[in-house]
Amino acid sequence: MPARPMPDPAMFGIEGKDFVPAPELKHWAFEMFIRNGADLENPDHEHLKDADIAFLWTKVPASRHMNQIVGQAEQPKFMGSKWSKRRQEQQIKEWFGALPDFLITIDASYAAQCDDVSFCALVEHELYHCGQAKDVFGGPKFSTSTGLPVYAIRGHDVEEFVGVVRRYGVGAGAGQTLALIEAAQRGPQIGKAKVTGACGSCRALIV
């Protein structure tokens, strides 16, 4: 099993950078979850085998609803004036050599103190946000020119209020509520994780 990457302690110093590219984390995630025969290979990430997923460590604290944000997945999109967008694009290219399909940012302070299973759960949570777009028939979308997947940020499988399930049962739950409950009843395949914080991608709590 590949060794879990850790943020460089130097980044927490006074002169440490706020954001540091993490190619070692990209390699680890691929070898751990995505590659055929990976130690914890997950078929749900099959569409990411050819994706360019860049990773960043950050020491910049961020929070939402008084909960620390510990991870965020996004597709690089640049806002503002022409100069602002070009400046942002230049920064990404200087970090990674090209514009990646996805950019995942991980809170370095959290990563430095959490246990291995919780760290795996956090990284996989963000990988699940790295989805494949749907075509007009609801199937996975592929590029007509390259044949490769067309990527998009993916939402959660389950979108339901606890009160609806409590009052009306699992059958009234939207999305994959029943599948989630059944998975919870079977117990974890890898191990119990505790990721306390918020996901910047879905703006939901990771608990």
Phi, psi and omega in degrees: 000128182297142181297139179292128179286149178232149177295148178293125180304335182297335183289345179273354178285174182301322182266004180292146181284151180288327180228133182227123176304143184233071178299332178293329178286323175300313180297316182298315181298319180294314182289336183271321190238335195251317185299145173302125182082010179301155184304317178239044184308134180238113181302339179295342180260015182308320183291350183264003184299329179253008182280148174262104182249115180264148180236147175230141163269145172225145173253004180283118180290140177217149181212161175215126182053043177066020175242134179296132173278125185248350178197154177204132175248140180206160168263127184302116176226138190247133185248160174105199181288173180301318179294317181299314181295319180292323178295317178296318179297320179298318180299315180297317180293325178292326178288316192241355178087342180195172176277118181285164174290323179221152174233121179248125179250131182240134178292117185292325180295318178294314182299328183288341185239350183278162179279169187298316183294320179294324178293318176301317181298319179296311182296319178293326176303314181289324177297324178297332176288341180275087190255181177249133180297160179257144175275185185294343180262002180088003178270172178297138184265136178236151178291134179287341182267323184251340184078001180274159179300146170265124190265157178201157174284131185257139175274183181286154173292324188249124178228088182207155176272140178303321182298325179295315179293319181297321185273327189238356177094169183297325183297339179273353183287143179282163173059227185257037182302314181298317180298322179296315181295319179297320178296321180294323181291331179284340181090164184288143177282329185255311181165167181280130180241152175229103179245101181260114181164195181237149176266124180288344181281313185258355181056033178239159179285141170258111181233000000 
